[in-house]
Amino acid sequence: MGMDTAGRLGGLLGLEHPVVQGPFGGGMSSVALAAAVSEAGGLGSFGAHHLRPDAITSLVKELRAATGRPFAVNLWVPQPGEQEAAATAADVARVHPYYAELGLPDPATEHRTPDFAEQLDALIAAAPPVISLVMGVPPRHAVDEARRRGIVLIGTATTVAEAVALEAAGVDAVVASGSDAGGHRGAFLAPVRESLVGTFALVPQVADAVAVPVIAAGGITDGRGLAAALVLGADAVQIGTGFLACTESAASEVHRRALLSPGAATTVLTRLFSGRTARGIANRFVRELAAHEDAVPPYPAQNALMLPLRAEAAARGRSDLVNLWAGQAAALSVGGPAADYLAAVLADAERLLGRPL
């Protein structure tokens, strides 16, 4: 895949520019951000893994009303055994001091999350232009139905083996998500610790291994990252943290401030906030409970335990107790309106490559 293939994703999706906005889960996505990116010629995305089926139906209607251009809606493929996991009294006791500090009652141990099969059925029925998935391979019936309806399917790989599995499953494009990326890791064929391949090691290997378009993700925040990814064989890039810092995102004020602060230079992988491994800015909570990384229950049990604390901490501007998802190039974030940010990234990359994008 050489430089002349950089437009393949654009041809598949009708995009003007080879830039995808990363989807943010947990309520950090916004219709305004997705629409702004799509209207500017990229692919806006919305992370919907936390939404129930009827809310997904409404979301696609909202996105369609906000932009006439292609957009993507993202879901998480469930990991085997996760739903059966339960939080224990010891898990509650571990977070009790932080709840007490904010004057909150201890959280309940039970949790209910939306059913993935029902979410996926609702999303396919709503027929957005693009459905993207992380943490697994789409079910065969979903691939067939998406193809029948003309929906483009994008899968996410953290290793070459995952990219090959996704192509074999029938996805139309693959996101090569390097370990530099912020937020949750999408590894599904091997443990996360065996799947931490850096973006610029992963991208050329995936580009060599699959025939479908490749979208590079992880640690790409400016025009230099975009240009480098294209040279390495990617057809486009997916930018998460850079767009999360933009004014239209639904990130909390404390999160956006953190992304634009010197602290953004230090990120860590942690299970403490959700029970799934995710990259975020190191803060007091992560440091104080570092010894308990392997002890917390899996997602969604740990996520349910932490949700009230995360919400209250964000509302109070407490950056020490909230999850501050960020990639390893977060310190290059500039904030501001998404369209201006995208234009600056493209202009810088075009200057470096000596050609329009």
RAVENGI-V365942 format. One record per residue. N is the residue number from 1. PHI is phi as a letter, one per 20 degrees, with the letter a starting at -180 (* if undefined). OMEGA is omega in whole degrees, 0 to 359 (NA if undefined). D_FIRST is the distance of its C-alpha to the first C-alpha in Angstrom with 2 decimals. Layout:
BEGIN
{{N;PHI;OMEGA;D_FIRST} {N;PHI;OMEGA;D_FIRST}}
END
This chain:
BEGIN
{{1;*;182;0.00} {2;e;183;3.75} {3;f;184;6.92} {4;f;181;7.72} {5;e;184;6.15} {6;f;181;8.44} {7;e;184;11.14} {8;f;180;10.24} {9;f;177;12.54} {10;g;178;15.03} {11;f;180;15.23} {12;f;188;15.86} {13;d;184;18.44} {14;m;180;19.76} {15;e;174;18.99} {16;e;186;19.55} {17;c;184;17.74} {18;e;182;14.80} {19;c;176;17.47} {20;d;174;19.01} {21;e;179;22.47} {22;f;177;22.94} {23;e;181;25.71} {24;d;177;28.87} {25;e;173;31.33} {26;m;176;35.05} {27;n;180;35.93} {28;e;174;33.86} {29;f;175;31.78} {30;b;176;33.46} {31;f;181;33.34} {32;f;181;33.85} {33;f;180;30.73} {34;g;181;28.44} {35;f;180;29.98} {36;f;181;29.73} {37;f;179;25.98} {38;f;180;25.44} {39;f;180;27.90} {40;e;175;26.07} {41;o;174;22.87} {42;e;176;21.06} {43;d;175;21.41} {44;f;183;24.69} {45;c;178;25.36} {46;c;177;28.59} {47;e;188;29.24} {48;d;187;31.87} {49;f;182;32.34} {50;e;186;35.89} {51;e;176;37.00} {52;f;186;39.16} {53;g;181;38.28} {54;f;178;40.58} {55;f;177;39.18} {56;f;176;35.62} {57;g;179;36.97} {58;f;181;38.58} {59;g;182;35.51} {60;f;177;33.33} {61;f;180;36.23} {62;f;180;36.40} {63;f;180;32.71} {64;f;178;32.96} {65;f;185;36.04} {66;e;179;34.43} {67;b;176;31.35} {68;e;183;30.52} {69;d;182;26.80} {70;f;175;24.41} {71;b;181;25.06} {72;c;172;24.39} {73;c;189;27.03} {74;d;174;26.38} {75;c;175;28.36} {76;e;172;28.73} {77;f;183;28.81} {78;f;177;32.04} {79;e;182;32.21} {80;g;174;34.73} {81;n;184;38.22} {82;f;186;37.75} {83;f;181;40.05} {84;e;183;42.85} {85;f;180;42.88} {86;c;176;45.90} {87;f;180;47.01} {88;d;177;50.22} {89;f;178;53.13} {90;f;178;51.70} {91;f;177;48.46} {92;f;181;50.59} {93;f;181;52.73} {94;f;183;49.72} {95;e;183;48.89} {96;g;183;52.56} {97;g;182;53.24} {98;f;175;50.48} {99;f;180;51.75} {100;f;180;55.27} {101;f;180;54.24} {102;e;179;53.10} {103;m;181;56.12} {104;d;173;54.15} {105;f;178;55.42} {106;g;183;53.51} {107;f;174;50.72} {108;f;182;51.17} {109;e;180;49.48} {110;e;180;48.58} {111;b;174;45.37} {112;c;177;43.97} {113;c;180;40.38} {114;f;179;39.01} {115;f;184;38.12} {116;f;181;34.38} {117;f;179;34.91} {118;f;176;37.12} {119;g;184;34.74} {120;f;177;31.84} {121;f;180;34.20} {122;f;182;35.38} {123;f;179;31.92} {124;f;178;30.78} {125;f;179;34.12} {126;f;174;33.63} {127;l;172;30.27} {128;f;180;28.33} {129;g;183;25.16} {130;c;169;23.05} {131;d;176;24.12} {132;d;183;22.38} {133;c;171;23.58} {134;c;172;23.83} {135;m;176;25.47} {136;r;181;24.94} {137;e;179;23.81} {138;f;176;25.20} {139;f;183;28.10} {140;g;182;27.59} {141;f;180;30.08} {142;f;177;28.35} {143;f;181;25.01} {144;f;182;27.05} {145;f;177;29.09} {146;f;179;26.25} {147;f;181;24.62} {148;f;183;28.09} {149;e;180;28.57} {150;m;178;25.23} {151;e;176;24.35} {152;e;180;20.72} {153;d;177;20.46} {154;d;176;18.43} {155;d;183;18.92} {156;c;182;18.87} {157;d;175;17.96} {158;d;177;19.31} {159;b;177;18.13} {160;f;180;15.54} {161;g;179;18.41} {162;f;178;18.93} {163;f;179;15.38} {164;f;179;15.82} {165;f;179;19.30} {166;f;178;18.32} {167;f;179;15.89} {168;f;180;18.80} {169;f;175;21.18} {170;o;178;19.56} {171;f;183;18.08} {172;e;179;15.93} {173;b;182;13.77} {174;c;169;13.95} {175;e;174;15.15} {176;e;188;14.47} {177;e;181;17.94} {178;f;182;18.80} {179;f;176;22.44} {180;f;189;22.82} {181;f;175;23.05} {182;e;178;26.48} {183;m;189;28.39} {184;f;175;28.26} {185;f;185;25.98} {186;d;184;24.45} {187;g;179;24.55} {188;c;179;25.78} {189;e;180;25.25} {190;b;178;26.83} {191;g;181;29.14} {192;g;184;27.83} {193;f;178;28.90} {194;e;187;26.56} {195;c;183;23.60} {196;e;179;23.59} {197;e;179;20.20} {198;f;185;19.54} {199;g;187;16.72} {200;e;165;15.05} {201;e;184;15.50} {202;f;189;14.32} {203;g;182;11.10} {204;f;179;9.01} {205;f;177;10.94} {206;f;179;10.41} {207;g;177;6.61} {208;f;190;7.38} {209;e;183;10.34} {210;c;180;9.86} {211;e;180;8.71} {212;f;178;10.13} {213;g;182;9.10} {214;d;179;9.52} {215;d;181;12.33} {216;e;180;13.29} {217;c;176;17.08} {218;o;176;19.85} {219;m;178;21.46} {220;d;187;19.69} {221;c;181;22.63} {222;c;183;22.20} {223;f;178;20.11} {224;f;179;19.30} {225;f;178;17.67} {226;f;181;15.65} {227;f;181;14.51} {228;f;181;13.78} {229;f;180;11.73} {230;f;178;9.44} {231;f;182;9.29} {232;e;175;8.57} {233;o;177;5.31} {234;f;176;7.72} {235;e;181;8.34} {236;a;174;11.96} {237;c;171;14.63} {238;d;181;17.83} {239;d;179;20.88} {240;d;187;24.01} {241;g;180;26.65} {242;g;178;26.32} {243;f;178;27.11} {244;f;180;29.72} {245;f;183;31.59} {246;f;187;31.77} {247;f;184;35.11} {248;e;183;34.18} {249;f;179;33.10} {250;e;174;35.76} {251;f;178;35.67} {252;f;180;39.24} {253;f;181;40.65} {254;f;178;41.01} {255;f;181;37.35} {256;f;177;36.16} {257;f;181;38.60} {258;f;180;37.35} {259;f;182;33.72} {260;d;181;35.06} {261;d;177;37.42} {262;g;180;37.24} {263;f;181;37.26} {264;f;180;33.64} {265;f;183;32.66} {266;d;177;33.68} {267;c;180;32.05} {268;c;171;32.67} {269;e;183;31.67} {270;b;173;34.68} {271;d;193;35.99} {272;f;185;39.20} {273;e;185;38.61} {274;c;186;37.24} {275;n;171;37.20} {276;d;182;33.40} {277;f;180;31.57} {278;b;180;30.46} {279;e;178;29.78} {280;b;179;32.33} {281;f;180;34.50} {282;f;177;37.14} {283;b;186;40.60} {284;g;183;44.07} {285;g;180;43.55} {286;f;183;40.53} {287;f;183;42.43} {288;f;182;45.75} {289;d;183;44.42} {290;g;182;41.86} {291;f;184;43.97} {292;d;183;43.70} {293;g;184;39.90} {294;e;185;40.18} {295;e;184;43.39} {296;f;181;42.41} {297;f;180;41.98} {298;f;168;38.61} {299;f;4;37.27} {300;e;183;38.89} {301;f;179;42.24} {302;f;179;41.59} {303;g;180;39.94} {304;f;177;43.13} {305;f;188;45.30} {306;e;187;43.49} {307;g;180;43.06} {308;f;180;46.58} {309;f;180;46.38} {310;f;182;42.97} {311;f;181;44.24} {312;f;180;47.52} {313;f;179;45.98} {314;f;181;43.54} {315;f;181;46.49} {316;e;181;48.52} {317;m;182;45.81} {318;e;182;45.91} {319;f;182;42.62} {320;f;186;44.04} {321;c;183;44.10} {322;d;177;41.10} {323;f;183;37.47} {324;d;183;35.41} {325;g;183;31.81} {326;a;176;29.51} {327;e;185;26.27} {328;f;174;26.30} {329;d;181;25.57} {330;g;182;28.40} {331;f;177;30.41} {332;e;180;28.06} {333;f;181;29.05} {334;c;182;31.12} {335;m;181;32.40} {336;n;181;33.77} {337;f;184;32.77} {338;f;182;29.27} {339;f;179;28.65} {340;f;179;29.65} {341;f;180;27.49} {342;f;180;24.34} {343;f;181;25.23} {344;f;178;25.70} {345;f;181;22.35} {346;f;182;20.58} {347;f;180;22.89} {348;f;180;22.30} {349;f;179;18.50} {350;f;178;18.87} {351;f;181;21.36} {352;f;183;19.21} {353;e;181;16.16} {354;m;178;18.57} {355;b;180;17.24} {356;f;177;18.14} {357;c;NA;16.39}}
END
